[in-house]
Amino acid sequence: MAIPVITATPSAAAAAYKNVDTGAATKGSDFGEVLQRAVQGVVDTNKQAETLSTQAIAGGGNLTDVVAAVSKAELALQTATTIRDRVVQAYQDIMRMPI
C-alpha cells in the first residue's frame, strides 16, 4: 500500500482530492473490507522490508533499497498504529455518550 506524499498547496490538495477513489463504497465493499486491505498493505510492506534486510545481511541487495524499504515499513506501521488509536478513542467516546 503506497502512501502518497501531498504538497501543501491548495491546487495540489484539490488535485489529490480529485484522484481519490470514491468508487469503493459503490463496489460493495464495506468498512471492514477497506480496513482489511489497508492492514494487508502494511503487512506486505513489512514483509518486503524483511526480505530486503535478509538479503542485505546475506551479503546481497542494495543498502539504499533496504533503508528505503525499512523507512516505508516504519511509516506504514506508525500510520496503522495512529489509525488504531483513533478508532479506539472514537469507540470509547461513543460508549461514554449518554443515552
C-alpha positions as CSV (number, residue, x, y, z in Angstrom):
1,M,0.0,0.0,0.0
2,A,1.7,3.1,-1.2
3,I,1.3,6.3,0.9
4,P,1.2,9.3,-1.4
5,V,3.1,12.5,-0.4
6,I,1.0,15.6,-1.0
7,T,2.4,19.0,-1.0
8,A,0.6,21.7,1.0
9,T,-0.6,23.9,-1.8
10,P,-4.3,24.3,-2.4
11,S,-4.1,23.3,-6.1
12,A,-2.2,20.1,-5.1
13,A,-4.8,19.3,-2.5
14,A,-7.6,19.8,-5.0
15,A,-5.8,17.6,-7.5
16,A,-5.3,14.9,-4.8
17,Y,-8.9,15.1,-3.8
18,K,-9.9,14.6,-7.4
19,N,-7.8,11.5,-7.7
20,V,-9.3,9.8,-4.6
21,D,-11.1,6.6,-5.5
22,T,-14.7,7.3,-4.5
23,G,-16.0,4.2,-6.1
24,A,-15.0,1.9,-3.2
25,A,-18.4,2.4,-1.5
26,T,-20.3,1.7,-4.7
27,K,-18.4,-1.5,-5.4
28,G,-20.0,-3.3,-2.5
29,S,-17.0,-3.0,-0.1
30,D,-17.7,-2.1,3.4
31,F,-15.6,-0.6,6.1
32,G,-14.3,-4.0,7.3
33,E,-13.0,-4.9,3.8
34,V,-11.3,-1.5,3.4
35,L,-9.7,-1.8,6.8
36,Q,-8.6,-5.4,5.9
37,R,-7.0,-4.3,2.7
38,A,-5.2,-1.5,4.5
39,V,-3.8,-3.8,7.2
40,Q,-2.8,-6.3,4.5
41,G,-0.9,-3.5,2.7
42,V,1.0,-2.8,6.0
43,V,1.8,-6.5,6.4
44,D,3.1,-6.7,2.8
45,T,5.2,-3.6,3.2
46,N,6.8,-5.1,6.3
47,K,7.4,-8.4,4.6
48,Q,9.2,-6.7,1.7
49,A,11.4,-4.8,4.2
50,E,12.2,-8.0,6.0
51,T,13.1,-9.8,2.7
52,L,15.4,-6.9,1.6
53,S,17.0,-6.8,5.1
54,T,17.6,-10.6,5.0
55,Q,19.2,-10.3,1.5
56,A,21.4,-7.4,2.7
57,I,22.5,-9.4,5.8
58,A,23.4,-12.3,3.5
59,G,25.7,-10.0,1.5
60,G,23.4,-9.3,-1.4
61,G,21.0,-6.5,-2.1
62,N,21.4,-2.7,-2.2
63,L,21.7,-0.9,1.1
64,T,19.8,2.1,-0.3
65,D,16.8,-0.1,-1.2
66,V,17.0,-1.7,2.3
67,V,16.9,1.7,4.1
68,A,14.1,2.9,1.9
69,A,12.0,-0.2,2.4
70,V,12.6,-0.2,6.2
71,S,11.6,3.5,6.3
72,K,8.5,2.8,4.3
73,A,7.6,-0.1,6.6
74,E,8.1,2.1,9.7
75,L,5.9,4.8,8.3
76,A,3.2,2.3,7.4
77,L,3.3,0.8,10.9
78,Q,3.1,4.3,12.5
79,T,0.2,5.2,10.4
80,A,-1.6,1.9,11.2
81,T,-1.0,2.5,14.9
82,T,-2.3,6.0,14.8
83,I,-5.4,4.9,13.0
84,R,-6.0,2.1,15.5
85,D,-5.6,4.6,18.4
86,R,-8.1,7.0,16.7
87,V,-10.6,4.2,16.2
88,V,-10.3,3.1,19.8
89,Q,-10.7,6.6,21.0
90,A,-13.8,7.1,18.8
91,Y,-15.3,3.9,20.2
92,Q,-14.6,5.0,23.8
93,D,-16.2,8.4,23.1
94,I,-19.3,6.8,21.7
95,M,-19.6,4.4,24.6
96,R,-19.4,7.4,27.0
97,M,-22.3,9.2,25.3
98,P,-25.4,9.4,27.4
99,I,-28.5,7.7,26.0
